[in-house]
């Protein structure tokens, strides 16, 4: 995949994952980084489980990267303490 594809995939998945976990986005840069890290982690987890990982800019890859980004965001909130959580309204 090209760097542009990783950026687009990371932005989409990071934004959706931050909405799932906290109900609010963290900003474009944090959402992008979270999404790219989540795509890599999600791809590794899915490959470990015997499924294809991130294969391009398609629905399967978005699902994989959102799963990874939710894991990364959950770990971030677990390690950063209670002061950084956003309450759902």
Secondary structure, DSSP 8 states (H G I E B T S, - for coil): --HHHHHHHHHHHHHHHHHHHTSS---HHHHHHHHHHHHHHHHHHHHHTTS----SSSHHHHHHHHHHHHHHHHHHHHHH-GGG-----
